[in-house]
Amino acid sequence: MVVTVAEVERGLRQVDHESRIVSLVDSDSPDLATVPDQWRDITDATTSQARCLAALRLWNTALLEFVPDFAAHLRAELADVRIGRLDHEWVLVYALEHFDDAQRYVLCWIGWDPATFGESAPPQWDGVPQPLRTFLHEVHAGFTAPDEMSFGPVQPRRMGTFAEMNGCPDGVPEWTDVPDSTRLLPLVTTYSRVHGCVSSDLAPGDGVVLHNFALDPPEPVGPMLDHLLCVRFAVAYQEDTD
């Protein structure tokens, strides 16, 4: 698998006009002296394969087992991992080479430095299963598509309830579902704004999918998260590859 730097940079630009764009850091940049210590094996690696292996070693096994379908894509399709900067913060850029029939896509995910988790846990944190808590605390404090919102858990410091997300911190008007909009924490979102949520009001280990301001029946968080992560592979055609 070969993904060029130009393809990675093009993948990072597939965002709306208001989004920030990651800047890749050259391997000989003096700025790398301040890269997070746990990423040293990536900065020292001289091949894309070595960078991928070093990055995958960061991931907690429990999280990979929690989302097995996405983990299979990650292991099979990860073509390169690059060090980047998003404003003043360090990030890793994961570039996957994905084929849908004869069409080839380069899909990028951004993983933030775990040191950027924030001073306190998000609301409804008790509803987040332990494998994902560990990942967000120790591996990446946010892992999303380049729009910083979709197809992976957003930065914990930016997480808020569904009510807060919609500018109604005291509750979405005329909301009748349970859990209440003030007790739902969206973890993962698709481009079509389908949200995978957790809540401490649900049974331990359960989450719920929300779309069009309506909730589906509760289901285990692992399969829910796994499915919504993998939706991106099914809609890759929506991403401009020119």
Secondary structure, DSSP 8 states (H G I E B T S, - for coil): ----HHHHHHHHT-S-TTS---EE--TT-GGGGGS-GGGHHHHH--SHHHHHHHHHTTS-HHHHHHSHHHHHHHHHHEEEEEEEEETTEEEEEEEEEEEETTEEEEEEEEEE-GGGS-SS--TTGGGS-HHHHHIIIII-S-EE-TTSSSSS---GGG---HHHHTT-TT--TT--SSS-GGG-EEEEE-TT--EEEE-TTS-TTEEEEEETTEE---EEHHHHHHHHHHHHHHTGGGS---
